[in-house]
Amino acid sequence: MAIRDLSILDQIFNNVDVEKTENNVRNYFSNRFPKLVMKAGYSMSQLKSPVIEDMPSSTAYGNSVEIDARLVVIETIVAIDRCQIKYQRLLRLKYIDELPNYIIMERLGYEKTQYY
C-alpha cells in the first residue's frame, strides 16, 4: 500500500463515530444475530464449533430467507474468525457461548476495569 493510500484510510477512519459503531455492533450481536441464527435453522450451540458443516447451497429445498440468513450467520462467524485472537475469544464467549460477564472476565483474565 502506498503512503498516499494510508492518508485516505486515515481520512475514512477519522470520521468514524466509535461510540455509535460499538453500539451498532452490540445491538447486532445481542438482538439481530440470534434471530438470524434461528431463521437459518441453526442453534447457538451449533455455532460453538469452529466449522459449520451445513453450508447453504442453491438447491431446490430451503427457502431464500433461510438461505440468506445462513449466509449472514456464516459470514458473521468468518468475520469473528478474522479478528485478533483476543477479540475472537471475547466475541465468541459473549455472543456465541452466551456466558455471563463475570465468567468471561475470569476466562480472559480481565479485571472489571479492563472489561467494561
ChimeraX attribute file (.defattr): number of C-alpha atoms within 10 A of each C-alpha:
attribute: neighborCount
match mode: 1-to-1
recipient: residues
	/A:1	5
	/A:2	6
	/A:3	7
	/A:4	9
	/A:5	10
	/A:6	11
	/A:7	11
	/A:8	11
	/A:9	10
	/A:10	11
	/A:11	11
	/A:12	10
	/A:13	11
	/A:14	10
	/A:15	8
	/A:16	10
	/A:17	9
	/A:18	11
	/A:19	9
	/A:20	10
	/A:21	11
	/A:22	11
	/A:23	10
	/A:24	12
	/A:25	13
	/A:26	14
	/A:27	12
	/A:28	15
	/A:29	17
	/A:30	15
	/A:31	11
	/A:32	12
	/A:33	20
	/A:34	18
	/A:35	15
	/A:36	21
	/A:37	20
	/A:38	15
	/A:39	17
	/A:40	23
	/A:41	14
	/A:42	18
	/A:43	13
	/A:44	15
	/A:45	10
	/A:46	14
	/A:47	18
	/A:48	14
	/A:49	9
	/A:50	10
	/A:51	12
	/A:52	13
	/A:53	9
	/A:54	11
	/A:55	10
	/A:56	15
	/A:57	11
	/A:58	9
	/A:59	8
	/A:60	6
	/A:61	8
	/A:62	13
	/A:63	11
	/A:64	11
	/A:65	12
	/A:66	18
	/A:67	20
	/A:68	15
	/A:69	21
	/A:70	23
	/A:71	17
	/A:72	16
	/A:73	23
	/A:74	20
	/A:75	12
	/A:76	14
	/A:77	20
	/A:78	13
	/A:79	11
	/A:80	17
	/A:81	16
	/A:82	11
	/A:83	12
	/A:84	9
	/A:85	11
	/A:86	9
	/A:87	13
	/A:88	16
	/A:89	16
	/A:90	18
	/A:91	19
	/A:92	18
	/A:93	20
	/A:94	17
	/A:95	17
	/A:96	20
	/A:97	15
	/A:98	14
	/A:99	13
	/A:100	11
	/A:101	14
	/A:102	12
	/A:103	13
	/A:104	20
	/A:105	18
	/A:106	11
	/A:107	12
	/A:108	13
	/A:109	11
	/A:110	14
	/A:111	11
	/A:112	11
	/A:113	6
	/A:114	8
	/A:115	13
	/A:116	8
